[in-house]
Every structure is written in structure tokens, then in C-alpha cells.
């Protein structure tokens, strides 16, 4: 009887072990996994190309940015104590008015529902700005908005790189121009805490930094500049010019009006 009980315990233990090993496989069987499976997850076909979950998320992010940054810009124009912050507010209002029209037009064509209110976090930022005064207001304005723009800037870049949808690609290009303009204006105020931005970003890194070794006090050999060869004539100009003011309008067409929904 003892031998039988011992055998039964061994068999029960083996069954429990197999079940424990099988559970992760069963519980993750419906996950999208990695690679192409992730790209295909929640993707729908449109006449402008496949529309992924990341594409739709970008549309929502652009809309949400306008819902809180435009009123923040209006507030800055009305109450900021310095002209630099007022100028930022001007760019925020103009840029997000334009970008929001583009997002609404694209969303209507693609059948994507957009939010009509900022998130709780964004509403909290607006409350922080409303309660601040003087120099504290300027620092909060510059840093809250610079941090938000920096995060959405990287999200835009990834979608612009990977999207297969023509409308999303154009919206990402438009958003890229607008967000970079706002980042530049915010940094020009002299109120941005770059140490805080770097420390926050470092807290999310999972890999060790790479790159050349730190300087040792000796100047390295100067790198040879790259130069075109041949006798070609070039017509384009460098994309940036030191000291030149940023501009929102890059001769892109006006945003289309959103199509009227059918009854």
C-alpha cells in the first residue's frame, strides 16, 4: 500500500509539473507575438494602404496634443510675463489649429474615432499652469510642454518610418514639422531643464549606452568633411540655417475639410 501511495504521489507530481510548463504556452497562445504578427494585429485595409493600431494611435495622440496644448498656448498669450513665452503660445495656437484640422480630416476618411477632451493627466497639467504665477509659471509652461513634445516627437518618427498608409504618412510629416517648431520655440525661452529631461529619459533605458569613449583632454584628429564629387549642379539648399527663425508653414497645402458624415 505504501508503494502504491508513493507511486501515486510521483505520478501526481509529474502531472503538476507538466501542467505548470504547459500553462504559459496555453496562456500566451492568443498573443500576437513579435515581428510580422505584431504588424498584422488589428490592421485593416483602406484605399490608402493598411491601417495599423500604431497608425490609429498616432491620430489620437495628435488630437490629444491639440486639445491641451492649444488652450495652454492661448493662456500663455494672455498672461505670460515675458515675450518669449507669449511667442511660444502663438506658435502653439497656430500650429495645433492647423494640425488638428489635418488630424480630423484624416480620421474622418479612415473611420477613426477621436477624443474630444484631454486626458486626466493633460487636464492636470493645465490646472498646474493655471495655478502658477510669474517665473514658476514660465518654468512649468516650458518644461511641461517641452517634455510632452519630446515624447510625441519620437512616437511620430516611429510611425512615419513604419506606416504603410499614405494619409498617416502625410499626417506624420506635417506633425513632425509642427512639433519640431514648438520644441525649438520652447527651448529658445531659456527655461527648459535639460538635465531633468535627460534624467527622466535615462530612467526608461534598458540597454547600456554605446558610442565613442569619453574625451581624455586631447583633441582628436579632425574628421574629413564629406564633399560631392564631379561637376554636378545642385539646386537644393540645406534644410536648416543657423539663426534662422523656425516656421510652421512649409508651403504644404491647406488641410482638407473633413467629409460630412452620411446620415
N, C-alpha and C positions, 0 to 999 in steps of 0.2 A: 504493500500500500504506500509506504514511504517512497519507493522507487517510482511508482506511478505519479505520485504528487510532485516529485521532483521533475519528472519529465514534463508534466503539465505546466509547471512554472517556467521551464525553459522554453517550451513552445509559446506560451503567452508572452514571454519576454521578446522572442523573435518577432511575433506578430506586432507588438507595440513598436519595436524598432523599425520594422518595415513601414508601418503606418506613419511614424514620425518623419521618415525620409520621404514618403510619398506626399505628405501634406503640402510642403512648399511647391511641389510640381503641380498639384491639383489647384492650389490657391492662386497660382500665377498663370494658369493655363489660358485665362481670358485677357491677360495683359498684352499690350501692343508690342512689348519687347523693344528692340532697337533697330536702327538702320531704316530700311525701306518700309518696314511695318509701321514705324512711327510717322513717316511721311504720309502714308496712306490712311492713317487713323483719322476718322471724322472728316475726310476730304470729300468734297462734292464737285461735280463737273459744272462749269459755266462756259458761256460762249467766249469768255476772255481767258480761259485756262482754269486748271484745277484751283479750288479754293480750300486751303487747309485751315486747321484750327489756329495755327500761328498767324495766318493771314487775318482771320477774323479778330483775333486778339489784338492785333495792331490797330485795326479800325476802332476798337473800343478804347484802346489806350490814347489814341489821337483825340477822340471825342472827350474823354475824361480830362485830358490835359487842358483842353479849351474851357471846360466847364468850371475849372477853378482858377486857371492862370489868367483868363480874360478879366474876371472880376478883381483879381489881385492887381492886375495892371491898371484897371480903372481907379482902384483905391490909391495906387502909388501916384498917379497923375494928380489926384485931388489933395493928398495930404503929405506926400514925401517932402522932407525939409531941404533936399538938395536936388539940383537939376539932373545929376547923373541917374538917380533913382526914377525921377519923372520920365527921363528918356527911355529907361528900361520899360516903364509902364506903357509908354507909347508903342514900343515895338511889340510888347505882349498883346496889346489890344488889336493892333493891325494884323499881326501875324496869325493869331488864333482866330480872328474873324474870317480871314481868308482860308486858313487850313480847315476850319470847321465846316465851311461850305463844301469844300472838296470831299471831306470825310462823309458828310451826309449824302452827297451825290453818289459816291461810290457805294455806300451801304445800301442805298435805295436800289441801285442796279443789281447788286449781288444778293439782296434779300436778307441783309444782316441787321438785326435789331440793335439799336444804340441806346445807351443810358441817357437819362435826362437830368440827372443830379450827380454831383461829385460824390466820391466815396466818403465814408466816415472819416478816414484819415485826411483826405483833402479838405473836407469841411473843418476839421480840427486845425489844419494849417491856416485856413482863412480866419478862424477865430483867434489864433495866435497873433496874426498880423493886425487884426482889429484892436487887440488889447495892448499892443506895443506902442511905444512913443519914442520920438527922437532917434538917437543913434541905435537904440535897441531895435526899433522898427526897421531901420535900414539894414542892419546886420541880419535880422531874421528874414527879411524880404530877399536879400541877395543870396543867402545860404539855403533857405528852403527851396527857392526856385532853381538855383544852380544845381543842387543835388537832384531834384526831380528831373530837370532837363538832361543831366548827365546819364541817368539811368534809362530814360526813354530813348536817348540817342543811341545807346548800344543795342537796344531792342529793335529800333528802326533799321540799323545797319544789318543785323542778322536776317531780318525778313527781306530787306532789299536784296541781300545776297542769295537767298534761297527760294524766294517765291517764284511760282510759275504762272501767276495770274497777272495779266497786263495792267489791270486797274490798280491792284495793290502795289505793283512795282512803281507806277507813276506816283501814287499817293506817298509811298515811302521816300521817293526822290524829293517830292515837294516838302514833306515833313522834315527831311534831313536838312534842307536849306533853311527852313524856318527855325528849327531847334538850334542849329549852329549859330544863327544870327542872335538868338536870345542868350545863348551861353556866352557869346562874345560880349554882348552888352552888359550882362551881369558881372562878368569879370572886370570890365572896364570901370566899375564903381569903386574898386579897391576894397570892397567889403567881404569878398569871398574868402573863407577859411580853407585854404588848400590842404593844410595839414589834417583837418578833420575829414575832408573828403578822402584823402589818401588812406587814413587810418580805418575809416569805415569800409572802404573797398578792400583793404588788406585782410579784414576780418572774414571776408567771404571767399578768399582764395583757398584752393585745395592743393595746389601744386607749388613747389619751391620756385622762386623767381629764377630766370635764366638771363644770360646776356654776358657782355664783356666783363672782365674783372674791374673792380673799382679803381679809379685813378690812384697812382702812387706818388704823385707830386711832380713827375717828369712828363713833359709834353710828348705825346706820341707823334709819330710821323704824320704829316698832313695827308689826308686822303686825296687821291687824284679825282678832280671833278669829271663827271661823265659829259661828253660832248658829242653832238651829232657829227656824222662823217658824210663826206660827199658834198655836192653843190646844190642840195635841195633848197627850195624857198619855203619858209614856214609862215602860215597865216594866223595861227592861234597865239594867244597870249597866256602867260602864267595865270593860274587860277586865283592866286592871291597876290596882293601888293602890300608891302609893309606900310602901315599908317593909313591905308585906305579905309573909309568907313564901310561898315557892313551894309548890306542891302537885302531887303526881303524880296523885292520884285526882280526876278531874273528873266524877264520877258517871257514868262510862261503864260499860257492862255488863262483867261479868267475861268474860275470854277463854273461848271455847268449847274444849272438849277436842277434840283432833284426832281425826277419824274413824278407826276401826280399819281398817287395810288389809285388803282381801279376800284370802283365801289363793290 
